[in-house]
Amino acid sequence: MINSVSTSTTCTVPLLNDVVTQPKDSVQAEISDFCANRYSLVFMGYSGKGYKDPEHLVQMLNQLLDEAIEKHGGADKLVVSAGATSCGIGIVYEIAKQKNIATLGIVSALADEAETSGFCDKKVFVQAESWEVKDPNGNSYTLYPATLKGEIFKLGGGVVSDCEIAEAREKRLTYEEIPFEPGPTI
């Protein structure tokens, strides 16, 4: 059993000292194979809610991707990962493809294929009872590419993103939180 700490939101995070190196499960193997030796840029934020200022989001994503291309020596050295949906933060896929960066979507099997981005080179559907996609030990599959080699960018987001950042913090992964407001509630 994994011990956990509760964060200010309603999530549970595996403690760093309780995370044991386990053989890769099939989802981790699929993600590892796609990422290969590329540097992963994991994006999280609002999906269905969208963003109050989508133009600012696009500018920020372009800036982050351009900086990563320069820092890591080319687009072919990178893979962009997010939740596979086409709305909200999912715009990162289209921007990444325009820059010739490989794209990986990791999403709950609750998502309908029609809701996913056509700009994902690879989509991994995880059997889950919620939008949180976790392995049997409670570790986020969303963060998995960053554990291989990479970093995380949280541009706004709700409870799921907050839980994933809490886990990233506990695991001492490299992450940056950039404040963004959600789109208007309908």
N, C-alpha and C positions, 0 to 999 in steps of 0.2 A: 504494500500500500504506500502511496506517495503522500508525504506530509504536504501541507499547503498553507499559504498565508492568504488571508482575505484582503483585498484591496478596497479602496473607497467605493468602487462600483461593485456590482454583484458578480464577481468572478473569483475563481480560485486559481492560484498560480503554483506550479510545482516548485519546490525549493531547490536551489542550485545544488546543494549537497545531496539531494535525494534523486537527482537525475543521473541514472547510471547509463553507461554506454551499452546499448542493446543492439542486437543485429537489426539491420534496416528492415522495416516492414515493406509491403509492396508499394504503398504510396510514397514512402521515402525513397525507395529504389527508383521509382518512375521520375520523381523530382530530381534526384541525383544524376540520373542518366541524361536528362534534358539539360541540366545546368552545366554538366561536365566540368570543365575547369574555368568557366566564365565567372565573373564577379557579378553577384546578384544585387539588384536594387529592388527592394521590397517596398511597395507602396500600399498604404492603407488610409482610409478616410471615409467620407460619406458615399454611399451608393445611391439607393433609391431617393434619399432626401435631396440629393444634388447639392449645389453650392450657391450661396448668396451672390458671389461674384465669380462666375465661371471663367471670365476673361483673365482674372488675376490667377486663377488656378492654372490655366493653360500657360501663362507666362512663367509661373514658378516651375511647372513641370519641364518646360523647355530649358530653363536655366539649369535645373538639377541634372537633366540628362546631358546637356552640352558639357557641363563641368565634369561629369563622370566619363564621358567619351575622351575628353582631354586628359584627365587624371590617369585613366587606365589604358591609354594608347589605342583607342579605336572602338567603334561600335561592336565589332565582332568579338570583343573581349567581355561583353556585357550580356546580361539577361534581365529583363524587367518582369517582375512578378506582382500580381495583385489578386483580387477576388474573382476574376474572370467575367464579371458583369460589365455591360457596356455603358451603364449610366454612372454619373458622379465621377469618382476617382478612376473609373474604367476608361476615361478619355486618355489616360496614360498609355494605353495600348496603341491607339492610333498615332499618337505623337512618337512613340518609340519606333513603330514600323516606318514612319516617315524618315527616321534617322538610321534605319537598317539595324535596329537592335532586336535581338530575339525576345519573344514574349511568352510568358508562362502564366496561365490562369489556374488558381487553386480555389475551388469553390465547393460548397455543400451540394450534395446530390439533390437537395431541395430546389435548386435553381433549374429552371427550364432551359434547355439548350438554346431556345430562341431568345432568351434574356442575356445570353453571353455574348461577348465581343467577338466579332468576326476578325479582329486584328490579333487574336491569340494564336500563336504558332502551335501551342500545346495547351490542352485543357485537362486538368485533373479533377474529376468529380469524386468527392469524398463522401462515403456513406456517413451521414450525421443526422441527428435529430433536431439540430438547430443550425444557425448560420455560422456558429463556431465550428471550425474543422480541426479536430484534435486527434492525436494518436491514442492508443489504449492507455498510455501513461499520463494523459492529460496535457501533453505538449502540443502547441499550435503547429499545424502543417504550414500555415501561412508564413511563419517565421523560419521554417526549416531551410529554405534557400540561403538565408543570411547566416545560419549556423555553419553552412558549408564554407562559404566565403562571400561576404557581402555586408550590406547595411540596410537600415530600415528608415523610411520616411513616413511620418504620420502627419497628414494634412487634414486637420479636423478629424471628425469621426465620432461615432457613438460608443456605446458600451462595449461592443465586440473589439473595436480598435483600442479602447482604453485597457481592456483585459490583455490584449496582445502586447501592448507597450509595457504593461506591468510585468509580463513574462520576460520580455526582452531586457528590461531593467534588471530583473532577478538573475538572468543568465549572462549579464554583462555584455550583451550584444551592442554593436554600434547603432545608434538611432538618433534621429532628429525629429523633434515635434515642431511643426509649423502651424500656428493658429489660423484656422479658417472657420467661417460661420456657415451653418447649413442653409440650404435654400428655404424659401417660404413654405410653410405647411399649408397644404391644400385643404 
